[in-house]
Amino acid sequence: MRKTIILILIAVFLSLVPSVTLEARGYYVKERVTLTLKKFPGDSSPAAGFASSDDYLEVRDQSGNWVKVVTPKGMEGWASLSYLTNESPRSLIIEQLNAKIASQNDSVRMFQETNKELEKENRELKYKLSNSALEIQKSKNAFNNLKDASSEYLNLEQSYSKLAEAEKLKARQLEDLTKENRELKLSERVKFTLIGGGFIILGLVLGYAINLLKGKPRQTGYKL
């Protein structure tokens, strides 16, 4: 996959590289050529310096098939156009491609590192969301438990109120029964007292009557 991406990038870059980089202001030394610069235009002119293959030469002047150029090292001289070309050398294109590929590799590495960071953040967010979901569920359960407990408390409170009212009613009934029992006991005591007193009075009366009868003189002809 990575090789395919690199090949695509190379093809795109080659399609964007112009076949002519500098048309009027400079030339490249042809491949596999060591160019001798001349002091004046012409093959018989003495040498003024040298230029290596693929060097870019800046044009300062032209005379027929000869151009006055300046090398990358600053040497100046005349060179024949037969040894020059305005097409970018393959070595330069390859160098540029290598630089482009290196830049793309750096970008890919940067994207990979960024992707790793994003994946890490994504995992952390998922973990936090999972914990948040658990906390929300716990809160929901706690709320439901509190709600159930509150409902149960209200039911218990209502039951307690009913039991308290029933207890109060029973207490009043017990109090009424106790009062009634005391009244009944008092009534029975009075009744028994009256009956006992009646018997006592009756006994006294009978005793008195008997004593009276015993104290009377006997009449003749009558037997007691």
C-alpha positions in Angstrom: 0.0 0.0 0.0 2.8 2.4 0.9 4.8 1.6 -2.3 1.6 2.3 -4.4 1.2 5.7 -2.7 4.8 6.6 -3.4 4.6 5.5 -7.1 1.4 7.6 -7.4 3.2 10.6 -5.9 6.1 10.2 -8.2 3.8 10.0 -11.3 2.0 13.1 -10.2 5.2 15.0 -9.6 6.6 14.0 -13.0 3.5 15.2 -14.6 3.9 18.6 -12.9 7.7 19.0 -13.7 8.0 21.2 -16.8 10.2 19.9 -19.6 11.8 23.3 -19.9 12.8 25.0 -16.7 14.6 28.0 -18.0 14.3 29.0 -21.6 16.2 32.2 -22.0 18.2 32.9 -18.9 20.0 29.7 -18.3 21.1 26.2 -19.5 22.2 22.9 -17.9 25.4 21.1 -18.9 24.5 17.9 -20.7 24.9 14.6 -18.9 28.3 12.9 -18.9 30.0 16.1 -20.0 32.8 18.1 -18.4 32.5 21.4 -20.1 35.6 23.7 -20.6 34.7 27.3 -20.5 36.5 29.7 -22.9 37.7 33.2 -22.3 36.3 34.2 -25.7 33.8 32.5 -28.1 35.5 29.9 -30.2 37.1 26.5 -29.8 40.6 27.9 -30.0 40.1 30.3 -27.2 42.0 29.6 -24.0 40.2 27.9 -21.1 38.6 30.1 -18.4 37.3 27.4 -16.2 35.2 24.2 -16.1 31.6 23.2 -15.5 30.4 19.8 -14.5 27.6 17.7 -15.9 24.1 18.9 -14.8 25.4 22.3 -13.6 23.1 25.2 -14.2 24.7 28.0 -16.0 23.3 31.5 -15.9 23.5 33.2 -19.3 25.0 36.7 -19.4 25.6 37.2 -23.1 25.4 35.4 -26.4 27.4 35.4 -29.6 26.1 33.1 -32.3 26.4 29.5 -31.0 28.3 30.6 -28.0 26.9 32.0 -24.7 28.6 33.7 -21.9 27.7 31.9 -18.7 28.4 31.9 -14.9 28.8 28.6 -13.1 27.3 27.8 -9.6 30.8 28.3 -8.3 31.0 31.8 -9.8 33.3 31.1 -12.7 32.6 33.0 -15.9 33.3 32.0 -19.5 32.0 31.1 -22.9 30.4 27.8 -23.7 29.1 26.2 -26.9 25.3 25.6 -27.0 26.1 22.1 -28.4 27.0 21.0 -24.8 24.1 22.7 -23.1 20.4 21.9 -22.8 17.5 23.7 -21.3 15.9 20.5 -20.1 16.1 19.6 -16.5 18.6 16.8 -16.0 17.3 13.4 -14.8 19.6 13.5 -11.8 18.0 16.8 -10.8 14.5 15.4 -11.3 15.4 12.3 -9.3 16.9 14.5 -6.6 13.8 16.6 -6.5 11.7 13.4 -6.5 13.7 12.0 -3.6 13.2 15.3 -1.8 9.5 15.2 -2.5 9.3 11.5 -1.4 11.2 12.3 1.8 8.8 15.2 2.4 5.9 12.9 1.7 7.4 10.3 4.0 7.7 12.9 6.7 4.1 13.9 6.1 3.0 10.2 6.3 4.9 9.7 9.5 3.4 12.9 10.9 -0.1 11.7 9.8 0.6 8.3 11.4 1.7 9.9 14.7 -1.3 12.2 14.5 -3.5 9.2 13.8 -2.0 7.4 16.8 -2.6 10.4 19.0 -6.2 10.6 17.7 -6.7 6.9 18.3 -5.3 7.3 21.8 -7.7 10.3 22.4 -10.5 8.2 20.9 -9.8 5.4 23.3 -9.6 7.8 26.2 -12.9 9.4 25.2 -14.5 6.0 24.9 -13.2 5.1 28.3 -14.5 8.4 29.7 -17.9 7.9 28.0 -18.1 4.4 29.3 -17.3 5.6 32.9 -19.8 8.5 32.3 -22.4 6.0 31.2 -21.7 3.9 34.3 -22.0 6.9 36.6 -25.2 8.0 34.9 -26.6 4.4 35.3 -25.5 4.5 39.0 -27.2 7.9 39.5 -30.3 6.6 37.7 -30.3 3.5 39.9 -29.7 5.6 43.0 -32.6 7.9 42.0 -34.9 5.0 41.4 -33.9 3.4 44.7 -34.5 6.7 46.4 -37.8 7.1 44.6 -38.8 3.5 45.6 -37.6 4.2 49.2 -39.6 7.5 49.3 -42.7 5.7 48.0 -42.1 2.9 50.5 -41.6 5.5 53.3 -44.8 7.2 52.3 -46.6 3.9 52.4 -45.1 3.1 55.8 -46.0 6.5 57.0 -49.6 6.0 55.9 -49.6 2.6 57.5 -48.2 4.0 60.7 -50.8 6.7 60.7 -53.5 4.2 60.3 -52.0 2.0 63.0 -51.7 5.0 65.3 -55.3 6.0 64.7 -56.3 2.4 65.4 -54.2 2.3 68.5 -55.8 5.6 69.7 -59.2 4.1 69.0 -58.4 0.9 70.9 -57.0 3.1 73.8 -60.3 5.0 73.9 -62.2 1.8 73.7 -60.1 0.3 76.5 -60.5 3.5 78.5 -64.3 3.3 78.0 -64.3 -0.4 78.9 -62.2 0.3 82.0 -64.6 3.1 83.0 -67.6 0.9 82.4 -66.0 -2.0 84.3 -65.3 0.4 87.3 -68.9 1.5 87.1 -70.1 -2.1 87.0 -67.9 -3.1 89.9 -69.1 -0.1 91.9 -72.7 -1.0 91.0 -72.1 -4.6 92.1 -70.5 -3.5 95.3 -73.4 -1.2 96.0 -75.8 -4.0 95.2 -74.0 -6.5 97.4 -73.8 -3.9 100.1 -77.5 -3.2 99.9 -78.3 -6.9 99.8 -76.0 -7.6 102.7 -77.4 -4.7 104.6 -80.9 -5.9 103.8 -80.1 -9.3 105.1 -78.6 -7.8 108.2 -81.6 -5.6 108.8 -83.8 -8.6 108.1 -81.9 -10.7 110.6 -82.1 -8.0 113.2 -85.8 -7.6 112.6 -86.3 -11.3 112.7 -84.2 -11.6 115.9 -86.1 -8.7 117.4 -89.4 -10.3 116.5 -88.2 -13.7 117.9 -87.2 -12.0 121.1 -90.5 -10.3 121.3 -92.3 -13.6 120.8 -90.2 -15.3 123.4 -90.8 -12.5 125.9 -94.6 -12.8 125.8 -96.5 -14.8 128.6 -98.0 -18.1 127.6 -101.7 -18.3 127.3 -103.4 -21.4 128.8 -105.0 -23.8 126.4 -102.5 -22.8 123.7 -99.3 -24.5 122.9 -96.5 -23.0 121.2 
